[in-house]
Amino acid sequence: MRRFNVRMSNLRSSNAAPGYHKAKLIIKLINSVAEFVNSDPAIGDRLKLIFLENYRVSLAERIIPAADLSEQISTAGTEASGTGNMKFMANGALTIGTLDGANVEMSEEMGRENIFIFGNTVEQIEAIKSAGYEPSVYYESIPELQEAVGQIRSGYFSPFQPDLFSGLMDDTLQYDRFCILADFRAYLDCQLEVEKTFMDKRLWSKMTVHNISSVGFFSSDRTIQEYVEKIWKTPYTKQEDY
């Protein structure tokens, strides 16, 4: 078992549409794993996994200011650019993520040395798919992944319904439409870098300051002004002209 050098609480939160069976099954898996992790005496207080129901603004207002690390880990080219990562950035949380969505602009503003970037680029993902992506190749090369998938498929986390999550694992190993296994090794390595950096309080604080001081570029004032000048191409009235 991996020994954790820092104590951490891993918070997950989401919503799933009533008819979206796969999404609900993923949420069930998270909660099932949490039951085992949080009660395992060998892990103790070194790691806690918590799923917060019904993610919403009022919940975000409590989570974001308290977070040390924000995970923005969608495979490059698969996620629409949201604003959640910017909110974490503004509140001092560092980011681990792929070059997807607003992560790209964030890394440009704060510098790549102040964000934890991992995984394939959009171009690399396209090349992997064009060459005939086979998830099993990545699965067979990562022992940690084999162990985790093996436990899930065996019913370890669902002893009263041993086959409950088998379909999820089969789908991932056979299809993996988002190529998450292609990024998995890089994600593990990057998490170790995060842990190492977190133990260096001076460096972590320096990166936090860089994050906060770089967030001005993402202000709504700057964004709207750029839309006016470059997209809408409309004249705007100065306040003193009213």
Backbone hydrogen bonds, N-H to C=O, Kabsch-Sander energy under -0.5 kcal/mol:
donor,donor_aa,acceptor,acceptor_aa,energy
4,F,2,R,-0.5
8,M,46,R,-2.1
10,N,8,M,-0.5
10,N,48,K,-3.6
11,L,9,S,-0.8
12,R,50,I,-2.9
14,S,52,L,-0.8
20,Y,17,A,-1.9
21,H,19,G,-1.6
24,K,20,Y,-2.0
25,L,21,H,-2.1
26,I,22,K,-2.0
27,I,23,A,-2.0
28,K,24,K,-2.1
29,L,25,L,-2.3
30,I,26,I,-2.3
31,N,27,I,-2.2
32,S,28,K,-2.3
33,V,29,L,-2.7
34,A,30,I,-2.3
35,E,31,N,-1.8
36,F,32,S,-1.2
37,V,33,V,-2.8
38,N,34,A,-2.7
39,S,35,E,-0.6
39,S,36,F,-0.6
40,D,36,F,-0.6
40,D,37,V,-1.0
43,I,40,D,-0.9
44,G,40,D,-2.4
46,R,43,I,-1.9
48,K,8,M,-1.8
50,I,10,N,-2.7
50,I,48,K,-0.5
52,L,12,R,-3.1
52,L,50,I,-0.6
53,E,51,F,-0.6
54,N,14,S,-0.6
55,Y,14,S,-0.8
60,A,56,R,-2.5
61,E,57,V,-2.4
62,R,59,L,-1.2
63,I,59,L,-2.1
64,I,60,A,-2.3
66,A,63,I,-0.9
67,A,63,I,-1.0
67,A,64,I,-0.8
70,S,94,L,-3.1
72,Q,70,S,-0.7
72,Q,96,I,-2.8
76,A,120,N,-0.5
78,T,75,T,-1.9
82,G,80,A,-0.7
87,K,83,T,-1.7
88,F,84,G,-1.9
89,M,85,N,-2.1
90,A,86,M,-2.6
91,N,87,K,-1.2
92,G,89,M,-1.4
93,A,88,F,-2.3
94,L,68,D,-2.3
96,I,70,S,-2.6
97,G,116,F,-2.8
98,T,72,Q,-1.5
100,D,98,T,-2.1
103,N,100,D,-1.7
104,V,101,G,-1.3
106,M,102,A,-2.7
107,S,103,N,-2.5
108,E,104,V,-1.6
109,E,105,E,-2.0
110,M,106,M,-2.6
111,G,107,S,-1.7
114,N,111,G,-2.2
115,I,112,R,-1.1
116,F,95,T,-2.8
117,I,115,I,-1.0
118,F,97,G,-1.8
125,I,121,T,-2.5
126,E,122,V,-2.3
127,A,123,E,-2.1
128,I,124,Q,-2.5
129,K,125,I,-2.4
130,S,126,E,-2.4
131,A,127,A,-1.8
132,G,129,K,-1.2
133,Y,129,K,-0.5
137,V,134,E,-1.5
138,Y,134,E,-0.7
138,Y,135,P,-0.6
139,Y,135,P,-2.3
140,E,136,S,-2.5
141,S,138,Y,-0.9
142,I,139,Y,-1.2
146,Q,142,I,-2.1
147,E,143,P,-2.4
148,A,144,E,-2.1
149,V,145,L,-2.8
150,G,146,Q,-2.3
151,Q,147,E,-2.1
152,I,148,A,-2.1
153,R,149,V,-2.8
154,S,150,G,-1.7
155,G,152,I,-1.1
156,Y,151,Q,-1.9
158,S,155,G,-0.9
161,Q,158,S,-1.6
164,L,161,Q,-2.4
166,S,163,D,-0.9
167,G,163,D,-0.6
169,M,165,F,-1.8
170,D,166,S,-2.8
171,D,167,G,-2.5
172,T,168,L,-2.0
173,L,169,M,-2.6
174,Q,170,D,-2.0
175,Y,171,D,-2.5
176,D,171,D,-1.7
179,C,176,D,-2.3
183,D,179,C,-0.5
183,D,180,I,-0.9
184,F,180,I,-0.6
184,F,181,L,-0.5
185,R,181,L,-0.5
187,Y,183,D,-2.1
188,L,184,F,-2.2
189,D,185,R,-2.2
190,C,186,A,-2.2
191,Q,187,Y,-2.2
192,L,188,L,-1.6
193,E,189,D,-1.5
194,V,190,C,-2.2
195,E,191,Q,-2.3
196,K,192,L,-2.3
197,T,193,E,-2.4
198,F,194,V,-2.7
199,M,195,E,-1.4
200,D,196,K,-0.5
200,D,197,T,-1.3
201,K,199,M,-1.1
204,W,200,D,-2.7
205,S,201,K,-2.4
206,K,202,R,-2.0
207,M,203,L,-2.4
208,T,204,W,-2.1
209,V,205,S,-2.3
210,H,206,K,-2.0
211,N,207,M,-2.1
212,I,208,T,-2.4
213,S,209,V,-2.6
214,S,210,H,-1.0
214,S,211,N,-0.6
215,V,212,I,-1.1
217,F,214,S,-0.9
218,F,215,V,-1.9
219,S,216,G,-1.9
223,T,219,S,-2.0
224,I,220,S,-2.8
225,Q,221,D,-2.2
226,E,222,R,-2.0
227,Y,223,T,-2.1
228,V,224,I,-2.5
229,E,225,Q,-2.1
230,K,226,E,-2.9
231,I,226,E,-0.5
231,I,227,Y,-1.7
232,W,227,Y,-3.2
233,K,227,Y,-0.7
233,K,228,V,-0.7
234,T,228,V,-1.5
241,D,238,K,-1.6
242,Y,239,Q,-1.6
